[in-house]
Amino acid sequence: MMKKTNCNNYTSNNNNNNNNNNNQNNVGKMGGLEWEMRPGGMFVQKRNLDSNRNYSIPIPTIKVLVKFNSSYHEIHINSHASFGELKKRLAQVTGLHPQDQKLIFKEKERESRSFLDVSGVKDGSRIILVQDIINQENRFIESRRNSNIERAMKSVAEVSIEVDKLACQVTSMESVICKGGRVADKELLTLIELLMAQMIKLDGIIADGDVKLKRKTQVVRIQKYIDSLDRMKAQNKVASRYGGGQVGLVVSQQQQRPFIMQQQREQKNFSNGLMLTSKWEKY
């Protein structure tokens, strides 16, 4: 019995080996393509291991001669590069900004986005470099304009910082006045002069767009603080009239009311006097 079983196992192993060999041999050509059978019985296109390998083909480097004024520059560059890349290389040699360059090849100006090989540039080709004076002037004007804008923004920001510091002093003085106290006129005048100095700085700043709006905002702020200080001066006069001009004296509303009523009476008598005089002249 044991011998019979071993014979059967040997026979089955041989059959499996034969099936594997048949699967490996089940490769044919249909429609010009090679096919193979997978272990599951499915036919698929035969894999080519060589096709999966990436063979990097090196891009050739060419030598071009670029004439600028009376001198020639020999540039080694990738043949698939663009004229814009060539301009960057020339900027390192000539010191001319890429935007100020014009490259002429075969009597035609080439754009920066055009490619050398597509335009027909080959090893040993000659290219003419011309300085674009108009573009250079426009770029200089634009650069100068941006510089002026940055300078104006910086000046407005400096004024804003100074106004913030002065605003704190105005707020503290308003707090004293609201509590019935009094601030020295000299301090009020000094603060008004400091605010006016910042106003003069803003008037000397020439700006457009967003910078102009920021400058206007600071002008409105300064004017508001100056008006507040003028009101404080007027209140100081009332306090000094009834308090002897002492700084920090609290003046109550009851003390201020007779003064206000007296002003109203004087104004009314003055207007009546004008009316009587007018009637007397008519008479």
C-alpha positions as CSV (number, residue, x, y, z in Angstrom):
1,M,0.0,0.0,0.0
2,M,2.8,2.4,0.8
3,K,4.5,1.9,-2.4
4,K,1.3,2.5,-4.3
5,T,0.8,5.8,-2.6
6,N,4.3,7.0,-3.3
7,C,3.8,6.2,-7.0
8,N,0.6,8.2,-7.0
9,N,2.3,11.3,-5.4
10,Y,5.1,11.1,-7.9
11,T,2.7,10.9,-10.8
12,S,0.7,14.0,-9.5
13,N,3.9,16.0,-9.1
14,N,4.9,15.2,-12.6
15,N,1.5,16.4,-13.9
16,N,1.8,19.7,-12.0
17,N,5.3,20.3,-13.5
18,N,3.9,19.6,-17.0
19,N,1.1,22.0,-16.4
20,N,3.5,24.8,-15.4
21,N,5.6,24.1,-18.4
22,N,2.5,24.2,-20.6
23,N,1.5,27.6,-19.0
24,Q,5.0,28.9,-19.7
25,N,4.7,27.7,-23.3
26,N,1.3,29.1,-23.8
27,V,2.6,32.3,-25.4
28,G,1.4,33.2,-28.8
29,K,1.0,36.1,-31.1
30,M,-2.4,37.6,-32.0
31,G,-2.9,40.9,-33.7
32,G,0.8,41.5,-33.8
33,L,1.0,41.4,-30.0
34,E,2.5,38.7,-27.8
35,W,0.1,37.1,-25.3
36,E,0.7,34.9,-22.2
37,M,-1.5,32.9,-20.0
38,R,-1.7,33.7,-16.3
39,P,-2.0,30.9,-13.7
40,G,-5.7,31.6,-13.4
41,G,-6.2,30.8,-17.1
42,M,-6.5,34.5,-18.2
43,F,-4.7,35.6,-21.4
44,V,-3.0,39.0,-21.0
45,Q,-0.4,40.9,-23.1
46,K,3.1,39.7,-22.4
47,R,5.1,41.9,-20.2
48,N,8.4,43.2,-21.5
49,L,10.7,43.7,-18.6
50,D,13.1,45.8,-20.8
51,S,10.3,48.3,-21.5
52,N,10.0,49.1,-17.8
53,R,13.5,50.3,-17.5
54,N,13.9,54.1,-17.8
55,Y,16.7,54.9,-20.2
56,S,17.3,58.7,-19.8
57,I,18.5,60.1,-23.1
58,P,20.9,63.0,-22.4
59,I,19.8,66.4,-23.9
60,P,22.7,67.8,-25.9
61,T,24.4,71.0,-25.0
62,I,25.1,73.5,-27.8
63,K,27.4,76.4,-28.1
64,V,26.0,79.7,-29.4
65,L,27.8,82.9,-30.2
66,V,26.1,86.1,-29.0
67,K,27.2,89.4,-30.4
68,F,26.7,92.4,-28.1
69,N,28.0,95.7,-29.4
70,S,31.5,94.9,-30.6
71,S,32.2,91.8,-28.5
72,Y,31.2,88.1,-28.8
73,H,30.1,85.9,-25.9
74,E,30.3,82.1,-26.2
75,I,27.4,80.6,-24.2
76,H,27.0,76.8,-23.6
77,I,23.3,76.0,-23.0
78,N,20.8,73.2,-23.3
79,S,19.5,72.9,-26.8
80,H,15.9,72.6,-25.4
81,A,16.2,75.8,-23.4
82,S,14.2,79.0,-24.1
83,F,15.4,82.4,-25.1
84,G,14.4,83.6,-21.7
85,E,16.9,81.2,-20.1
86,L,19.5,82.4,-22.6
87,K,18.8,86.0,-21.5
88,K,19.4,85.1,-17.9
89,R,22.8,83.5,-18.8
90,L,23.7,86.7,-20.8
91,A,22.7,88.9,-17.9
92,Q,25.5,87.2,-15.8
93,V,28.0,88.0,-18.6
94,T,26.9,91.4,-19.8
95,G,25.3,92.8,-16.7
96,L,22.2,93.7,-18.8
97,H,18.9,93.0,-17.1
98,P,16.9,90.2,-19.0
99,Q,14.0,92.5,-19.5
100,D,16.3,95.0,-21.2
101,Q,17.5,92.5,-23.8
102,K,16.4,91.8,-27.3
103,L,17.7,88.6,-29.0
104,I,17.7,88.6,-32.8
105,F,18.1,85.3,-34.6
106,K,17.9,85.1,-38.4
107,E,16.8,88.8,-38.6
108,K,13.9,88.3,-36.3
109,E,13.4,89.2,-32.7
110,R,12.7,86.1,-30.6
111,E,10.3,86.1,-27.6
112,S,11.5,84.9,-24.2
113,R,9.1,82.0,-24.2
114,S,10.3,80.6,-27.6
115,F,12.6,77.6,-27.5
116,L,16.0,77.4,-29.1
117,D,15.6,74.1,-30.9
118,V,12.1,75.1,-32.3
119,S,13.5,78.3,-33.6
120,G,16.3,76.5,-35.4
121,V,19.2,77.4,-33.1
122,K,21.9,74.8,-33.5
123,D,25.5,74.3,-32.3
124,G,27.5,77.2,-33.5
125,S,24.6,79.5,-34.3
126,R,25.0,83.3,-34.0
127,I,22.6,85.5,-32.1
128,I,22.6,89.3,-31.9
129,L,21.9,91.0,-28.5
130,V,20.5,94.5,-28.6
131,Q,19.7,96.7,-25.6
132,D,16.0,97.7,-25.2
133,I,16.3,101.3,-24.2
134,I,12.6,102.0,-24.1
135,N,11.8,99.1,-21.8
136,Q,14.8,100.0,-19.6
137,E,13.4,103.6,-19.2
138,N,9.9,102.3,-18.4
139,R,11.3,99.9,-15.9
140,F,13.3,102.7,-14.3
141,I,10.2,104.9,-14.0
142,E,8.2,102.0,-12.5
143,S,11.0,101.3,-10.0
144,R,11.2,104.9,-9.0
145,R,7.4,105.1,-8.6
146,N,7.4,102.1,-6.4
147,S,10.2,103.6,-4.3
148,N,8.2,106.8,-3.9
149,I,5.1,104.9,-2.7
150,E,7.2,102.9,-0.2
151,R,8.7,106.2,1.1
152,A,5.3,107.8,1.4
153,M,3.9,104.8,3.2
154,K,6.8,104.9,5.7
155,S,6.3,108.6,6.3
156,V,2.5,108.2,7.0
157,A,3.2,105.3,9.3
158,E,5.7,107.5,11.3
159,V,3.2,110.3,11.6
160,S,0.6,107.8,12.8
161,I,2.8,106.6,15.6
162,E,3.4,110.2,16.8
163,V,-0.3,111.0,16.6
164,D,-1.0,107.9,18.7
165,K,1.4,109.2,21.4
166,L,-0.2,112.7,21.4
167,A,-3.7,111.2,21.4
168,C,-2.9,109.6,24.8
169,Q,-2.1,113.0,26.2
170,V,-5.3,114.5,24.8
171,T,-7.4,111.7,26.4
172,S,-5.8,112.3,29.8
173,M,-6.5,116.1,29.6
174,E,-10.1,115.4,28.6
175,S,-10.4,113.2,31.6
176,V,-9.3,116.0,33.9
177,I,-11.6,118.5,32.3
178,C,-14.6,116.1,32.5
179,K,-14.0,115.7,36.2
180,G,-14.3,119.5,36.7
181,G,-10.6,120.1,36.8
182,R,-8.5,122.5,34.7
183,V,-5.4,122.1,32.5
184,A,-2.7,124.7,32.1
185,D,-3.2,126.7,28.9
186,K,0.5,126.3,28.2
187,E,0.2,122.5,28.0
188,L,-2.8,122.8,25.7
189,L,-1.0,125.2,23.4
190,T,2.1,123.0,23.3
191,L,0.0,119.9,22.4
192,I,-1.8,121.9,19.7
193,E,1.6,122.9,18.2
194,L,2.8,119.3,18.2
195,L,-0.3,118.2,16.4
196,M,0.0,121.0,13.8
197,A,3.6,119.9,13.2
198,Q,2.4,116.4,12.3
199,M,-0.2,118.0,10.0
200,I,2.5,119.9,8.2
201,K,4.4,116.6,7.7
202,L,1.3,115.1,6.1
203,D,0.8,118.0,3.8
204,G,4.3,117.4,2.4
205,I,3.6,113.8,1.6
206,I,2.7,113.2,-2.1
207,A,0.8,110.0,-2.5
208,D,-1.9,108.3,-4.5
209,G,-4.3,105.4,-4.0
210,D,-4.2,103.6,-0.6
211,V,-1.5,105.8,0.7
212,K,-3.6,108.9,0.0
213,L,-6.5,107.5,1.9
214,K,-4.3,106.7,4.9
215,R,-2.9,110.2,4.9
216,K,-6.4,111.6,4.8
217,T,-7.3,109.4,7.8
218,Q,-4.5,110.9,9.8
219,V,-5.5,114.4,8.9
220,V,-9.0,113.8,10.1
221,R,-7.6,112.4,13.4
222,I,-5.3,115.4,14.0
223,Q,-8.1,117.9,13.3
224,K,-10.4,116.1,15.7
225,Y,-7.8,116.3,18.5
226,I,-7.1,120.0,17.8
227,D,-10.9,120.7,18.1
228,S,-11.0,118.9,21.4
229,L,-8.1,121.0,22.7
230,D,-9.8,124.2,21.6
231,R,-12.9,123.2,23.6
232,M,-10.7,122.5,26.6
233,K,-9.2,126.0,26.3
234,A,-12.7,127.5,26.3
235,Q,-13.7,125.5,29.4
236,N,-10.5,126.7,31.0
237,K,-11.6,130.3,30.6
238,V,-14.8,129.5,32.5
239,A,-12.9,127.8,35.2
240,S,-10.3,130.5,35.6
241,R,-13.0,133.2,35.8
242,Y,-14.6,131.6,38.8
243,G,-11.7,129.8,40.3
244,G,-9.0,132.4,40.2
245,G,-7.1,130.7,37.4
246,Q,-5.8,127.9,39.6
247,V,-4.9,124.7,37.8
248,G,-6.9,121.7,38.9
249,L,-9.7,123.7,40.6
250,V,-13.0,121.9,40.4
251,V,-15.8,124.2,39.0
252,S,-19.3,123.0,39.7
253,Q,-22.3,123.5,37.5
254,Q,-23.9,125.8,40.0
255,Q,-20.8,128.1,39.8
256,Q,-20.9,128.1,36.0
257,R,-24.7,128.7,35.7
258,P,-24.6,132.5,36.8
259,F,-21.8,133.2,34.3
260,I,-23.8,131.6,31.5
261,M,-27.0,133.5,32.4
262,Q,-25.0,136.8,32.5
263,Q,-23.7,136.1,29.0
264,Q,-27.2,135.5,27.8
265,R,-28.4,138.8,29.3
266,E,-25.6,140.8,27.9
267,Q,-26.2,139.4,24.4
268,K,-30.0,140.2,24.7
269,N,-29.4,143.7,25.9
270,F,-26.8,144.3,23.2
271,S,-29.3,143.2,20.5
272,N,-32.1,145.3,22.0
273,G,-29.8,148.3,22.0
274,L,-29.2,147.9,18.3
275,M,-32.9,147.8,17.7
276,L,-33.5,151.0,19.7
277,T,-30.7,152.8,17.9
278,S,-32.1,151.8,14.6
279,K,-35.6,153.2,15.5
280,W,-34.1,156.4,16.8
281,E,-32.2,157.0,13.5
282,K,-35.4,156.4,11.6
283,Y,-37.2,158.9,13.8
